[in-house]
Amino acid sequence: MTIDGSGKTGPRVGEIAMAPVRFAMGLVDAPLRKLQKVAGLGGMATFFLLPNMLIFGIFVLLPFFINFAYSMTGGSALFLSDRSFVGVDQYARLFDCSNYLDPNSCAEDTFWTAVGNTGWFVVLQVTLMIAFSLVTALILNRDLKARSFWRAMFFFPVLLSPVVVGLIWKWILQRQGLLNFGLYGFGFDPYAWLNDRTWSFAAAVAVSIWAHMGFYTLILLAGLQAIPKDLYEAAEMDGTRSMRVFMRITLPLLMPNLLVVIVLVLIRAVQIFDEVYVLTGGGPGTSTLFLTQYIYETGFATQLRNPGLAAAASILMGVVLVVLTLVQLGLGRSSDKNGGRK
């Protein structure tokens, strides 16, 4: 080991430490150089993308095509080879209704009940989620005391498993739970919150917002911090009111982040399952039965299971999610074009 005039080890120590790494990289580099000569730059891009595309094909594309094949079959048998081909009968059964607004008039009334519940859930949850996330991001963007602590507190529920979230709130809201214990201390009678159709649905919406709001708040907060401060300083010097500053500066510049949040919230709201299933189990009755739970129970959980019907319902839900994704891409491109013109 050599030591230079300053008393520190010389550069040879670093060279010796890096020697094994360079040797290993040399072993990898030699065949890659030969491959590049044969395949060219385009072939190298394909070579590096191939593992990811292989994983995507095995775990995404292949299950999708298998699911689509199941939707064309009937019966209760689990294996595809034991099932009979029925064409589009499963889809026809789902859409066999005299009045789509009245689930009782449908052949598969539970499906349309789940669709109705999911629709109401999406409207309420998305609206409130975006509103609360935006307000929270605006507050956390201010110069607050212990701002990092409050940011961590709002993000903490995102780190919890959905099952844990459902169990926590079930422990709070059940008849002998923490909420009724507190109300009893103030002289109120305990109430079965999760056995009431209205309160159980409201609890599903509220718990979902509490569990995921921190993630969307973080996205909006990143967008707020990217807005140049001199714009606000100029508006303050002009004496512009706060609401006008929000409408003319904050909201337009935050719109790309807001569009991403809207689509992500929509997709997650349509797919809602785990925390609500643990919290209410879809009850009381079918008041909190959502589309994903219907698919799960129809395909696996009920005694008279129908994997083909569940697969058809999941294909329809997938179509809805694809439409939402296309809306996101369209709005994003439109926003980029408008921004470029300005």
Secondary structure, 3 states (H helix, E strand, C coil): CCECCCCCECCHHHHHHHHHHHHHHHHHHHHHHHHHHHHHHHHHHHHHHHHHHHHHHHHHHHHHHHHHHHHCEECCCCCHHHCEECCCHHHHHHCCECCCCCHHHECCHHHHHHHHHHHHHHHHHHHHHHHHHHHHHHHHCCCCCCHHHHHHHHHHHHHCCHHHHHHHHHHHHCCCCHHHHHHHHCCCCCCCHHHCHHHHHHHHHHHHHHHHHHHHHHHHHHHHHCCCHHHHHHHHHCCCCHHHHHHHHHHHHHHHHHHHHHHHHHHHHHCCCHHHHHHCCCCCCCCCCCHHHHHHHHHHHCCCCCHHHHHHHHHHHHHHHHHHHHHHHHHHHHHHHHHHHC
